[in-house]
């Protein structure tokens, strides 16, 4: 089993409009924290995030969260 790339050791603070977003789970995307398809050929798949109202979200940058795509503080243990 391969490990995700740590994109950064802190969460991404993003203000999102209503819609559907795809969070990068592999850490290889050049469009962090969102998927750009860089997971192709790996065992990783992006995680769907449905946003109902405009709001600020803290999305995991280290890719170790247990609450994908939201930050759960796992970066503090890296």
N, C-alpha and C positions, 0 to 999 in steps of 0.2 A: 504494500500500500504506500503510495507516495504521499508526501506532505505538501500542504499548501505553502506558497511563498508568502512570507510576511511582507505585505506591501508597505506598512508603517506600523510603528509600535504605539499607536494611539488611534482613537476613533476618528472618523470623518464626520464633521458637523456639516450637514447639508439641509437646506430649506427646500422642501419638495412641494410641488403643486399636485393636485389630484391627478391620479393616473396610475399606470403600472410601470414598475421599474424592475430591473434585473441586477441584483447584487452579485459581484464577482466573488466566488467562493475559492477559486484557485490561487488568487493573488498575482496572476500573470497579466491581467488587463492593463493597458496603457491609459484607460479611462476610469481609474479608481475613483470611487468604490464600485463603479458599475461595470458590467460585463461588456467586453468588446469581441468576444468569441475566441479569445486566446486559450481557453480551456480545451479546445478541439484536440483530440488525441490523448486526453488525460481522463482520469476517472471522475473528474469534477464536473458539476453542473451548476449553472447560476441559480440563485434563489429568488423567487418572485416576491416582490414587495408591492402590495396594493395600498395606495394612499387615498384616503377619503377626503381629507381636508388639508389645506396648506398648513404646513407645520415644520418645525425643525426636528431632524432625526439625527441620532448618533449611530452611525453605521460602523461596524467592526472593520478595522484596518489590519489587524494581526491575523485574521482568519481563524482564530482559535476559539471564538465565542461558542457557547452552547445554545445561544439564543439567536441564531442566524436570522436575519442579517444584522440584528441590533447588538451593540457593544454590551458585554456583561462584565467588563473589567479584566478579562483573561490576559490582556496585554501587560498587566502588572506582574504577571508570573513568568514573562519571557525574558 
